[in-house]
């Protein structure tokens, strides 16, 4: 009889201490909301989900700190919200903080974590906040790759990696701002930045079920939807040039090993969607890792990855599947309705017509049902004809090596800012089979590139001087640069995937620090 009484007193103490921190009657009422438990045993994740269903509050916590798969037993009954949370987690030393619809679960710390000061800077330099976590599906707990994370009002953001993990760095001035987390097909979450700083956390997004009454049942012409998107570009996309501060990454892997990884921060001079002028790129900072210990003598280099990223802005550089004419090569069909940042979107699938035997694309377009803006596009070289695309991707190769493309996939997404849509994230994944002469087996080589917009700026936008422009069609990894460690400490990047991090940790990497900060002038013309 003594143990339950001590536990109950401890739970009560935690709740009272939290009430003292939250000087609000409404918050006290929230903690006193009643939660009924009827299932005696379940996982922590299931128990917290049960609380969410009854109260509407969403939980933010680090699954490495709080074991969401742990089985807990809760006696049947009705509990105040505060006590229900502690019972559901099987913990009695948690700190709970309520802001809006979210409850943060953390372990007690000896002192709060302050804003991070940039290394090598003075105390007068503004600090920045770090928001880190993993975006997951609430029902399954699986990571949601390439989720968008940022503060739309400030034009600042980043993208989660393939494992759903992200790290967002914000100026201290945005401490009171709201961070938006979204993914295709899910209800986005708006969370106060102050709730998220200090430790990593998991963020669970709810699948958006589209009620029948939201869908007008009518005969849909998919070609008409795509045509409307093209006709509405003037209202949805900018005709003026802007600066996009962008993070860029490209890499080459063979099997489970990393051959090279190059990352950079660009300032992109982005011209209007209907401009005939080419986009321009200015290199701000760069870093490169080569696996100098790789035993294989195979050398592969990626050419024009930056140029490919710019060309994948399909709103500006309309590909053949967005070009209609007498000799249209594609069939279109509406396959679904999805949710993108709380907006209903038509999903339009396209694939080359029967009898067309060229290596063309197949994929899906996500078009806003309200304003006809293209929100996202995902497409690939038709696997049935990919063997015919070899000459499009392989520039030079040894006579002793046979290289054939196996999979070529691209994606591009757009996000709104100040009434217009801008490129948010671009990615290309290319996979090849490589076979040496007289070798029995093929090996697999994967290359990829991606570019994410971290900041949008429309003030005093001008074309770059000729000497500052980066030649976008060259082999970027061979660009001369000077490595600046301090710069990378406070800039938003896309975190490496888990397999990439593991591979890099196993090699003795060499960060090259040669050349000048600015690259040499290229052959491009003004």
DRENBAVEX-101219 format. One line per 3 residues: number of its first residue (from 1); for each residue x, y, z of C-alpha. Coordinates in Angstrom, 2 decimals. Last residue first. Example, Ala and Ser with C-alpha at 12.3 -4.5 7.8 and 13.67 -1.06 7.14 Angstrom:
% DRENBAVEX-101219
2> 13.67 -1.06 7.14  12.30 -4.50 7.80
This chain:
% DRENBAVEX-101219
526> 26.29 37.39 -69.70  28.23 34.53 -71.32  29.27 31.30 -69.68
523> 32.87 30.21 -70.21  33.75 30.01 -66.57  35.36 32.45 -64.18
520> 37.45 30.79 -61.50  35.69 29.86 -58.32  35.43 32.26 -55.38
517> 36.72 31.10 -52.01  40.18 30.53 -53.39  42.10 27.32 -53.88
514> 42.62 24.29 -51.69  41.04 23.13 -48.47  40.21 19.50 -49.21
511> 38.38 17.62 -46.55  39.93 14.15 -46.37  37.93 11.24 -45.03
508> 39.31 8.14 -43.33  36.38 5.87 -44.04  34.00 4.12 -41.69
505> 32.19 7.24 -40.45  31.31 8.16 -44.03  29.53 4.86 -44.57
502> 27.51 5.22 -41.38  26.49 8.77 -42.22  25.46 7.69 -45.72
499> 23.39 4.78 -44.45  21.67 7.06 -41.96  20.80 9.70 -44.56
496> 22.86 12.88 -44.50  21.26 15.97 -42.90  19.97 18.60 -45.29
493> 21.65 21.89 -44.52  20.72 25.07 -42.69  23.69 27.27 -41.87
490> 24.98 28.01 -38.39  28.03 25.76 -38.05  28.78 25.66 -41.76
487> 30.32 29.12 -41.78  32.64 28.33 -38.91  34.25 25.47 -40.80
484> 35.28 27.52 -43.85  36.81 25.36 -46.60  38.47 27.24 -49.45
481> 37.38 26.44 -52.99  38.45 25.17 -56.38  35.70 23.35 -58.30
478> 36.48 19.71 -59.13  33.37 18.42 -57.33  31.24 20.62 -59.61
475> 32.06 18.79 -62.82  31.03 21.56 -65.22  27.57 22.50 -66.54
472> 26.82 25.06 -63.80  29.79 27.32 -64.46  29.65 29.36 -61.21
469> 29.16 33.06 -61.72  31.30 35.50 -59.76  33.51 36.57 -62.68
466> 30.51 37.50 -64.84  29.02 39.82 -62.25  25.83 38.34 -60.78
463> 22.43 39.47 -62.04  20.59 41.79 -59.67  17.97 41.40 -56.95
460> 17.65 44.45 -54.74  15.20 42.82 -52.29  13.30 39.66 -53.25
457> 14.98 37.23 -50.85  14.00 33.59 -50.27  15.86 31.42 -47.76
454> 16.73 27.75 -47.33  15.81 26.45 -50.79  16.88 22.83 -51.15
451> 19.01 21.34 -53.93  19.57 17.66 -54.50  21.97 15.39 -56.33
448> 22.30 11.64 -56.57  24.57 8.96 -57.89  24.25 5.23 -57.34
445> 26.66 2.60 -58.60  25.72 -1.07 -58.58  28.20 -3.82 -59.41
442> 27.79 -6.37 -62.17  29.13 -9.91 -61.92  31.35 -12.15 -64.03
439> 34.20 -9.80 -64.78  35.99 -10.33 -68.11  35.39 -6.67 -69.09
436> 34.17 -4.64 -66.19  30.50 -4.37 -65.35  28.68 -1.35 -63.97
433> 24.94 -1.18 -63.38  23.62 2.33 -62.85  21.30 4.16 -60.44
430> 20.29 7.80 -60.68  18.45 9.73 -57.98  17.59 13.37 -58.68
427> 16.25 15.85 -56.15  14.75 19.31 -56.12  13.31 21.05 -53.07
424> 11.48 24.34 -52.45  11.09 26.06 -55.81  8.97 29.15 -55.38
421> 5.21 29.81 -55.31  3.79 33.30 -54.99  1.50 35.04 -52.47
418> 4.16 36.15 -50.03  5.76 32.70 -49.90  4.22 29.52 -51.25
415> 6.10 26.21 -51.57  7.18 24.25 -54.62  8.33 20.64 -55.03
412> 10.55 18.84 -57.53  11.26 15.13 -57.95  13.44 13.06 -60.26
409> 14.04 9.33 -60.75  16.43 7.52 -63.10  16.70 3.75 -62.55
406> 18.82 1.04 -64.15  21.22 2.97 -66.39  23.87 0.85 -68.16
403> 27.63 1.05 -67.79  29.96 -1.41 -69.57  33.64 -0.99 -68.79
400> 36.66 -2.10 -70.80  36.14 0.47 -73.54  36.40 3.13 -70.86
397> 33.56 5.56 -70.42  32.63 9.09 -71.41  29.40 11.08 -71.29
394> 26.98 8.62 -69.70  23.56 10.09 -68.96  21.77 10.76 -72.24
391> 23.67 8.07 -74.17  22.26 5.35 -71.90  18.62 6.36 -72.39
388> 17.62 3.40 -74.58  18.06 0.97 -71.68  15.44 2.95 -69.79
385> 12.67 1.81 -72.10  10.45 -0.33 -69.86  11.64 1.55 -66.77
382> 10.02 4.77 -68.09  12.49 7.47 -67.10  11.20 8.87 -63.84
379> 8.74 11.41 -62.50  7.63 13.16 -59.33  6.04 16.60 -59.51
376> 4.93 18.85 -56.67  2.77 21.86 -55.89  1.72 22.88 -59.40
373> -0.70 25.73 -58.84  -4.29 25.24 -60.08  -5.74 27.77 -57.57
370> -8.29 25.60 -55.76  -7.56 21.99 -56.75  -3.81 22.50 -56.25
367> -1.95 20.32 -58.77  0.16 17.31 -57.80  1.72 15.85 -60.96
364> 2.59 12.16 -61.19  5.08 10.06 -63.13  6.19 8.56 -66.43
361> 8.97 9.88 -68.61  10.27 9.06 -72.09  12.84 6.56 -73.36
358> 11.45 6.14 -76.89  9.11 3.31 -77.92  5.90 5.22 -78.51
355> 3.45 2.52 -79.66  1.36 2.80 -76.55  1.31 6.34 -75.26
352> 3.87 7.63 -72.79  2.82 7.86 -69.17  1.09 10.50 -67.06
349> -0.57 10.51 -63.66  -2.50 13.53 -62.40  -2.99 13.75 -58.64
346> -5.40 16.60 -57.97  -4.55 18.56 -54.84  -6.49 19.53 -51.75
343> -4.61 22.12 -49.74  -3.67 21.61 -46.07  0.06 21.79 -46.88
340> -0.34 19.20 -49.69  -3.34 16.90 -49.36  -4.07 14.26 -51.98
337> -6.84 13.50 -54.48  -6.36 10.44 -56.67  -5.70 8.87 -60.07
334> -6.54 11.53 -62.63  -5.33 10.27 -65.98  -2.99 11.50 -68.70
331> -1.67 9.77 -71.84  1.53 11.09 -73.36  3.22 11.65 -76.73
328> 1.42 14.81 -77.90  2.02 15.18 -81.62  -0.69 17.78 -82.27
325> 0.42 19.82 -79.32  0.71 19.90 -75.57  3.90 20.53 -73.65
322> 3.86 19.58 -69.98  5.01 15.98 -70.58  7.67 17.32 -72.95
319> 9.37 19.31 -70.22  8.49 22.91 -69.30  11.56 24.77 -68.10
316> 9.98 27.47 -65.93  7.28 25.40 -64.22  9.44 22.29 -64.59
313> 12.15 23.61 -62.29  14.18 20.49 -63.04  16.42 22.57 -65.30
310> 18.02 24.26 -62.28  18.84 20.96 -60.60  20.18 19.53 -63.87
307> 22.52 22.53 -64.22  23.80 21.90 -60.71  24.44 18.22 -61.45
304> 26.24 19.21 -64.65  28.84 16.43 -64.54  29.09 13.75 -61.91
301> 32.38 11.93 -61.73  33.08 8.23 -61.66  36.47 6.63 -61.05
298> 36.71 2.85 -60.80  40.07 1.92 -59.28  38.44 0.06 -56.42
295> 40.42 0.09 -53.21  38.70 3.19 -51.83  41.10 4.71 -49.31
292> 40.86 8.22 -50.74  37.14 8.29 -50.05  36.64 11.90 -51.03
289> 34.85 14.48 -48.89  34.09 17.95 -50.19  33.09 21.29 -48.71
286> 31.75 24.47 -50.28  30.80 28.02 -49.47  29.20 30.98 -51.25
283> 29.15 29.83 -54.88  27.11 32.09 -57.14  24.57 30.48 -59.44
280> 22.69 31.97 -62.38  19.30 31.19 -63.91  19.08 31.52 -67.69
277> 17.29 34.41 -69.33  14.24 33.55 -71.42  11.96 34.71 -68.63
274> 8.48 33.18 -68.27  9.00 31.60 -64.82  10.86 34.64 -63.59
271> 14.63 34.45 -63.10  16.32 32.83 -60.12  19.71 34.27 -59.20
268> 20.81 31.40 -56.99  23.01 32.07 -54.00  24.71 28.80 -53.36
265> 25.76 26.78 -50.32  27.77 23.67 -51.05  28.12 19.97 -50.45
262> 30.25 17.34 -52.20  30.33 13.64 -51.35  32.60 11.07 -52.96
259> 33.17 7.32 -53.28  30.78 6.24 -50.53  30.54 2.51 -49.86
256> 27.52 0.25 -49.60  27.58 -0.78 -53.25  29.26 2.08 -55.04
253> 28.13 5.51 -53.97  28.42 8.91 -55.66  27.32 12.19 -54.14
250> 25.75 15.57 -54.75  24.56 18.17 -52.29  23.23 21.69 -52.65
247> 21.90 24.11 -50.05  20.15 27.14 -51.45  19.89 30.88 -50.84
244> 17.30 31.81 -53.43  17.58 35.33 -54.80  14.60 36.56 -56.81
241> 13.83 37.60 -60.39  10.35 38.85 -61.18  7.69 36.89 -63.06
238> 6.83 35.04 -59.88  4.57 32.04 -59.87  0.88 31.58 -59.03
235> -0.88 34.34 -60.95  1.19 34.17 -64.13  1.33 30.38 -63.90
232> -2.44 30.12 -64.26  -2.43 29.02 -67.92  0.00 26.19 -67.21
229> -2.07 24.89 -64.29  -5.26 25.20 -66.38  -3.64 23.04 -69.06
226> -2.77 20.40 -66.46  -6.35 20.35 -65.19  -7.76 20.27 -68.74
223> -5.51 17.33 -69.61  -6.90 15.52 -66.58  -10.52 16.06 -67.72
220> -12.65 15.27 -64.69  -16.28 14.26 -64.98  -17.87 15.40 -61.78
217> -18.18 14.44 -58.12  -17.19 17.48 -56.11  -14.88 16.28 -53.38
214> -15.03 17.98 -50.00  -18.33 16.27 -49.14  -16.63 12.88 -49.44
211> -14.25 13.68 -46.60  -10.53 13.59 -47.54  -8.60 11.70 -44.88
208> -5.41 13.56 -43.99  -2.88 11.20 -42.46  -1.79 12.60 -39.11
205> 1.77 13.77 -38.65  3.93 12.67 -35.72  6.92 14.80 -34.76
202> 9.81 13.15 -32.95  12.11 15.30 -30.84  15.73 16.38 -30.60
199> 16.73 18.56 -27.63  16.99 22.20 -26.58  14.62 24.05 -28.88
196> 11.21 22.71 -29.86  8.74 24.49 -27.64  10.26 27.90 -28.34
193> 9.66 27.34 -32.06  5.89 27.14 -31.54  4.42 24.29 -33.58
190> 2.20 24.31 -36.69  1.57 20.78 -37.90  0.64 19.78 -41.43
187> -2.14 17.24 -42.08  -0.62 14.53 -44.23  -0.83 13.49 -47.90
184> 2.43 15.16 -48.96  4.44 16.19 -45.94  4.37 19.19 -43.63
181> 6.08 20.73 -40.62  5.51 24.44 -39.95  7.49 26.25 -37.27
178> 5.77 29.16 -35.56  7.75 32.21 -34.45  8.48 33.25 -30.86
175> 12.17 32.31 -31.02  12.45 33.95 -34.44  14.79 36.73 -33.26
172> 17.23 34.05 -32.09  17.97 33.34 -35.74  16.89 29.86 -36.79
169> 18.74 26.61 -37.44  16.68 23.65 -38.66  17.92 20.06 -38.34
166> 15.99 17.29 -40.06  15.41 13.54 -39.91  12.71 11.87 -42.01
163> 15.07 9.00 -42.91  15.33 10.17 -46.54  16.39 13.60 -45.32
160> 14.12 16.31 -43.94  13.97 19.56 -45.90  14.90 23.09 -44.82
157> 13.29 26.43 -44.12  13.37 30.20 -44.04  11.01 32.45 -46.06
154> 10.26 34.45 -42.92  6.48 33.98 -43.02  6.88 30.35 -44.10
151> 8.89 29.31 -41.07  10.39 25.95 -41.89  10.20 22.19 -42.24
148> 9.26 20.31 -45.43  9.21 16.53 -45.25  11.74 14.83 -47.52
145> 11.21 11.36 -46.06  8.37 10.53 -43.63  9.73 8.16 -40.99
142> 7.58 5.17 -39.94  5.66 5.49 -36.66  2.77 3.48 -38.12
139> -0.30 5.53 -37.25  1.36 8.87 -36.51  3.55 8.82 -39.59
136> 6.90 10.28 -38.63  8.99 13.45 -38.87  12.31 13.21 -37.05
133> 13.86 15.96 -34.95  15.99 19.02 -34.59  15.22 22.68 -33.95
130> 18.37 24.66 -33.20  18.16 28.31 -32.20  20.64 30.96 -33.27
127> 22.69 33.55 -31.48  23.08 37.12 -32.71  26.71 38.35 -32.72
124> 27.45 40.72 -29.86  29.00 37.94 -27.79  31.73 37.62 -30.33
121> 32.11 34.92 -32.94  34.50 31.98 -33.31  31.83 29.37 -32.93
118> 28.26 30.64 -33.31  26.50 30.82 -29.98  23.79 28.24 -29.41
115> 20.70 29.45 -27.60  20.69 28.26 -24.03  19.97 24.73 -22.76
112> 18.11 24.90 -19.48  20.00 23.89 -16.36  20.21 20.69 -14.31
109> 17.93 18.93 -16.73  14.62 17.16 -16.11  13.66 14.74 -18.88
106> 11.35 16.01 -21.60  7.78 15.63 -22.86  6.45 18.57 -24.89
103> 2.67 18.90 -25.13  1.26 20.41 -28.30  -2.13 21.96 -29.11
100> -1.11 25.47 -28.05  1.93 25.31 -25.79  1.95 22.79 -22.93
97> 5.15 21.78 -21.15  5.56 18.53 -19.27  8.67 17.52 -17.34
94> 9.07 13.82 -16.79  10.26 12.16 -13.58  7.49 9.66 -12.92
91> 7.70 7.52 -16.05  5.45 4.66 -17.15  4.70 6.65 -20.27
88> 0.92 6.26 -20.09  0.88 6.78 -16.30  2.84 10.01 -16.65
85> 0.53 11.22 -19.38  -2.62 10.26 -17.46  -1.34 12.15 -14.41
82> -1.15 15.39 -16.34  -4.42 14.77 -18.17  -6.41 14.10 -14.99
79> -7.23 10.39 -14.71  -10.30 8.18 -15.23  -10.02 4.45 -14.63
76> -8.55 1.16 -15.74  -5.14 0.52 -14.20  -2.30 1.43 -16.58
73> 0.22 -1.21 -17.66  3.09 -0.19 -19.86  4.84 -1.88 -22.79
70> 7.86 0.02 -24.17  7.73 0.83 -27.87  7.68 4.61 -27.32
67> 10.92 4.50 -25.33  11.33 8.06 -24.10  14.85 9.38 -24.55
64> 15.65 7.98 -28.00  12.01 8.56 -28.96  12.55 12.29 -28.40
61> 9.27 13.94 -27.50  6.43 16.03 -28.94  2.88 14.98 -28.15
58> -0.35 16.16 -29.77  -3.38 17.33 -27.78  -6.83 16.59 -29.21
55> -8.13 15.45 -25.81  -9.68 12.01 -26.27  -7.88 10.87 -29.43
52> -4.61 12.36 -28.21  -4.83 10.43 -24.95  -5.25 7.15 -26.85
49> -2.29 8.08 -29.02  -0.26 8.53 -25.86  -1.24 4.99 -24.79
46> -0.44 3.55 -28.22  3.04 5.09 -28.28  3.73 4.00 -24.70
43> 2.86 0.45 -25.75  -0.23 -1.28 -24.45  -1.62 -2.88 -21.27
40> -4.77 -2.25 -19.20  -6.94 -1.05 -22.11  -9.82 1.01 -20.66
37> -8.07 4.28 -19.77  -10.26 7.38 -19.50  -8.73 10.85 -19.70
34> -10.12 13.83 -17.83  -9.04 17.41 -18.41  -7.25 18.79 -15.35
31> -4.09 19.70 -17.23  -6.19 21.74 -19.68  -7.99 23.58 -16.87
28> -4.60 24.54 -15.44  -3.60 25.85 -18.87  -6.78 27.93 -19.13
25> -6.10 29.41 -15.71  -2.71 30.62 -16.93  0.62 31.26 -15.24
22> 2.28 28.12 -16.55  5.41 27.56 -14.42  3.47 27.18 -11.20
19> 1.14 24.75 -12.89  4.18 22.71 -13.76  5.23 22.38 -10.16
16> 1.71 21.28 -9.27  1.72 18.57 -11.91  5.08 17.19 -10.83
13> 4.03 17.13 -7.17  0.81 15.26 -7.98  2.74 12.55 -9.77
10> 5.09 12.22 -6.82  2.21 11.97 -4.37  0.56 9.26 -6.49
7> 3.80 7.30 -6.69  4.30 7.49 -2.92  0.72 6.26 -2.35
4> 1.14 3.38 -4.82  4.33 2.25 -2.99  2.90 2.38 0.55
1> 0.00 0.00 0.00
